């Protein structure tokens, strides 16, 4: 099975793919084997500490309020939770192949998130591909027939067909 998520959903599928059977993130029910074959992230936040220190435009998205509410505090007050919930710090050499798709002008989640995770994946030797669509913003792929959506669709199909 492959997982695909967008934005906050991308954050969750990356965590699910990178932390199978992790006792620190137990499933809510008996889930059996939770490993996946591959994972696809569309404009997902990957490093919550970095994101806290480098917030997007607060007139567009107030990172400190929204992420602080989600995490139950700031990196200064709950640092282990931020590390636990950041795919960049949870990925290992055993992670599944990963496709990262992001808009170059994302106004909610900086493209630096995908760059940081791609660097970690490369350093760990995890098969991965990255597509940054220049000038595209958050949710660019929802414009049916748009150039960004076409590029993302082709990258996704090519990734899912393998080889890895």
C-alpha positions as CSV (number, residue, x, y, z in Angstrom):
1,X,0.0,0.0,0.0
2,X,1.1,3.5,-0.7
3,X,0.0,6.6,1.3
4,X,-0.7,10.0,-0.2
5,X,-1.5,13.2,1.8
6,X,-1.8,16.9,1.2
7,X,-0.7,19.6,3.7
8,X,-1.5,18.4,7.2
9,X,-2.5,15.0,5.7
10,X,0.9,14.8,4.1
11,X,2.5,15.4,7.6
12,X,0.4,12.5,8.9
13,X,1.2,10.1,6.1
14,X,4.9,10.8,6.4
15,X,4.8,10.1,10.1
16,X,2.8,6.9,9.4
17,X,5.3,5.7,6.8
18,X,8.4,6.6,8.8
19,X,7.2,5.2,12.2
20,X,5.7,1.8,11.7
21,X,5.2,-0.1,15.0
22,X,6.6,2.9,16.9
23,X,5.5,2.5,20.6
24,X,5.7,6.3,21.0
25,X,2.9,6.7,18.3
26,X,0.6,3.7,19.0
27,X,-2.4,3.0,16.8
28,X,-5.9,3.6,18.3
29,X,-6.8,0.0,17.5
30,X,-5.1,-3.3,16.5
31,X,-3.5,-2.4,13.2
32,X,-1.2,-5.3,12.5
33,X,1.7,-4.6,10.2
34,X,1.7,-0.8,9.5
35,X,4.6,-0.7,7.0
36,X,3.9,0.9,3.6
37,X,5.4,0.4,0.2
38,X,5.8,4.1,-0.5
39,X,4.6,7.6,0.6
40,X,3.7,10.7,-1.3
41,X,3.6,14.1,0.3
42,X,2.0,17.1,-1.3
43,X,3.2,20.3,0.4
44,X,3.5,18.8,3.9
45,X,5.3,20.3,6.9
46,X,8.3,18.1,7.7
47,X,10.2,19.9,10.4
48,X,8.0,21.5,13.0
49,X,10.8,23.1,15.0
50,X,12.3,24.7,11.9
51,X,8.8,25.8,10.9
52,X,8.3,27.5,14.3
53,X,11.6,29.4,14.0
54,X,10.9,30.3,10.3
55,X,7.1,31.0,10.2
56,X,5.3,31.9,7.0
57,X,3.6,35.2,6.6
58,X,1.3,35.5,9.7
59,X,-1.3,37.5,7.7
60,X,-1.7,34.3,5.7
61,X,-1.1,31.6,8.3
62,X,-0.3,32.2,12.0
63,X,2.2,29.4,12.5
64,X,2.7,30.1,16.2
65,X,-1.0,30.0,17.1
66,X,-2.1,27.1,14.8
67,X,0.9,24.8,15.3
68,X,1.1,25.8,19.0
69,X,-2.5,24.7,19.5
70,X,-1.9,21.5,17.5
71,X,1.2,20.6,19.5
72,X,0.0,21.8,22.9
73,X,2.8,24.4,23.2
74,X,5.9,25.7,21.6
75,X,9.2,23.9,20.9
76,X,10.5,25.6,24.1
77,X,7.7,24.1,26.3
78,X,7.2,20.7,24.6
79,X,10.5,20.0,22.7
80,X,10.2,16.2,22.7
81,X,6.7,16.4,21.2
82,X,8.0,18.6,18.3
83,X,10.8,16.1,17.6
84,X,8.4,13.1,17.9
85,X,6.0,14.8,15.4
86,X,8.6,16.0,12.8
87,X,9.1,13.6,9.8
88,X,12.5,15.1,9.2
89,X,13.7,13.8,12.7
90,X,11.8,10.5,12.4
91,X,13.0,9.3,9.0
92,X,15.5,6.4,9.0
93,X,17.5,4.5,6.4
94,X,14.7,1.9,6.4
95,X,12.0,4.4,5.3
96,X,9.9,3.6,2.2
97,X,10.5,5.3,-1.1
98,X,9.2,8.9,-0.9
99,X,7.8,11.4,-3.4
100,X,7.8,15.0,-2.3
101,X,5.7,17.5,-4.3
102,X,5.7,21.2,-3.3
103,X,4.9,24.6,-4.7
104,X,7.8,26.9,-5.0
105,X,5.8,29.9,-3.7
106,X,3.7,28.0,-1.1
107,X,2.3,30.7,1.3
108,X,1.4,28.2,4.1
109,X,4.3,25.7,4.2
110,X,7.7,26.9,3.1
111,X,9.4,24.9,0.3
112,X,12.3,24.7,2.7
113,X,10.4,21.9,4.5
114,X,10.6,19.6,1.4
115,X,14.3,20.6,0.9
116,X,15.1,19.7,4.5
117,X,13.5,16.3,4.2
118,X,15.0,15.6,0.8
119,X,18.4,16.3,2.2
120,X,17.8,13.8,5.1
121,X,16.5,11.2,2.7
122,X,19.5,11.6,0.5
123,X,21.9,11.4,3.5
124,X,20.2,8.2,4.7
125,X,20.1,6.6,1.2
126,X,16.3,6.4,1.0
127,X,15.0,6.3,-2.5
128,X,13.1,9.5,-3.2
129,X,12.0,12.0,-5.8
130,X,11.3,15.7,-5.4
131,X,9.1,17.9,-7.6
132,X,9.0,21.6,-6.8
133,X,6.6,23.4,-9.1
134,X,7.9,27.0,-9.7
135,X,5.6,29.8,-8.7
136,X,2.9,27.3,-7.4
137,X,1.2,28.0,-4.2
138,X,-0.4,25.7,-1.5
139,X,-3.1,23.5,-3.0
140,X,-1.9,24.2,-6.6
141,X,-2.9,20.7,-7.7
142,X,-6.6,21.4,-7.0
143,X,-6.7,23.5,-10.2
144,X,-8.1,20.9,-12.5
145,X,-6.1,20.7,-15.7
146,X,-3.7,23.4,-14.5
147,X,0.0,23.0,-15.3
148,X,1.0,22.2,-11.7
149,X,-1.7,19.6,-11.4
150,X,-0.6,18.0,-14.6
151,X,3.1,17.9,-13.5
152,X,2.1,16.5,-10.1
153,X,-0.1,13.8,-11.6
154,X,2.7,12.7,-14.0
155,X,5.3,12.6,-11.2
156,X,2.9,10.6,-9.0
157,X,2.1,8.1,-11.7
158,X,5.8,7.7,-12.7
159,X,6.7,7.2,-9.0
160,X,4.0,4.6,-8.4
161,X,5.1,2.6,-11.5
162,X,8.6,2.3,-10.1
163,X,11.4,1.3,-10.2
164,X,12.6,2.5,-6.8
